[in-house]
């Protein structure tokens, strides 16, 4: 439910600590968050993870 809420699909919105924990879990598995660069924010797998 916390992830669903963080995606904007539920109420109440999760705490900042919960969102931080989700981000850290994804990053530890090779997800890289890409900032806004004119084309919108996004995510991708890090190069090291793509080579597995």
Steps between C-alpha positions, in 0.01 A plus 500: 500500500785741574639467146151541353455818702843628395396455137209734568238225507388529858439711801656593733827574325789306659742670736824651376685222685303235312572663163870526590505130596340405166756710309792347691370147439469565126842666481662206681370276221643717223226751423628850424267797532547752219418865575287722281700580187245655269348164411369421844635314800549127472680185609742253344715208604858585578757389246641233734154342534438510123812290441388210721 
